[in-house]
Amino acid sequence: MVRSAGRGGNHWGPLPRTEVIKALERERPSRIPIMMAKWWGEGLVEAHGDQLRQFDRYPDDAVIIWVPVLTGVALMVERMDLSWDVSLGGAHDASCLIDDWGKLDEFVEKLPDPEVDPDFEALAAQAEALRSQDRYTLFGWWHLFFERPWFIRSMTNLLMDYHLEPDSVHRLHDALCTMYCGYIERAARELQPDGFWTSDDLGHQEQLFMNPRTFRELIKPYYARVGAVLEEHGIDWWLHSCGNNTAIMEDLIETGVDVFHPVQKGTMDEVAIARDYGDRLNFLVGIDVQHTLQEKGPEGVREEVRCLIDTFDRPEGGMCIAAGNGIVPGTPLENIDAFLDEAVCYGTEHRRRFA
């Protein structure tokens, strides 16, 4: 592999919207798109402040408009005005909004109505500004049918609910799905986005959190409903899911996921995933933030970027590149620079081979 020489202080503008679409539709983009590569994890901004501005010279080829009411459980609780007290302290996977399934009726009744969400006027203004800049634009929120229910029930309760309360889980998922699809329908009308971003950290370091059969019975039908609405409106579905998702990659494709992030290093066989699914699924490949970015030197980081591109990029396209998750304090800034520089330089060189 040829090493890309860094270009120091050069500034690279974002790709036009059509070039990102070319990558996803396998129409030979001019460069591998970069998205969520400057994902500053908790504490990084506090640790480095204005030093991070040096990375502004690297592009963000796709931009996400976040739907505020869905960004966190605390905001949902504030707007839902539930009749019981909710404690949100402690670890994020230990919150429990519904400690008794008898409270589900009220919870479902008070879920936000997308059609009267007061935030959409500001969101529409953001979307219009991005369209005028010819930017590929996504809208979305974190947490879907595993992460949000674990905030609602706590992870421990939810994993037991899959076996003890499947009917209640279905009712919760159905209500959430109706709300999600309502937001997608309104966004399609008022924001006219290119893509939809969401997350479900379905895997841990070795396998799924649940049996694949459980995923297919309790979660997959609702993924399919979301996928159908997105397909109806021609909106690309970008899904973030940490951990080992290998057992359900076929299921994700069947439900309509278009772009998968991050293919977490050390949990999934990158070569096998690219080989077995790369003809049907696009990858927003995430560089490893746990070890590579923290522990290797700049040349090791560059080598990893080239390896990821050589593994996942196809002659026709199908790949974008990102950070695998939030980049954390303790990560050398020169490693972040090496990652971003190599993503642009080698991402351009690699595409020229197929021009």
Secondary structure, 3 states (H helix, E strand, C coil): CCCCCCCCCCCCCCCCHHHHHHHHCCCCCCCCCECCCCCECCCHHHHHHHHHHHHHHCCCCEEEEECHHHCCHHHHHHHHCCCCCCCCCCCCCCCCCCCCHHHHHHHHHCCCCHHHCCCHHHHHHHHHHHHHCCCEEEEECCCCCCHHHHHHHCHHHHHHHHHHCHHHHHHHHHHHHHHHHHHHHHHHHHCCCCEEEEECCCECCCCECCCHHHHHHHCHHHHHHHHHHHHHCCCEEEEECCCCCHHHHHHHHHHCCCEEECCCECCECHHHHHHHHCCCCEEEEEECCCCHHHHCCHHHHHHHHHHHHHHHCECCECEEEEECCCECCCCCHHHHHHHHHHHHHHHHHHHHCCC
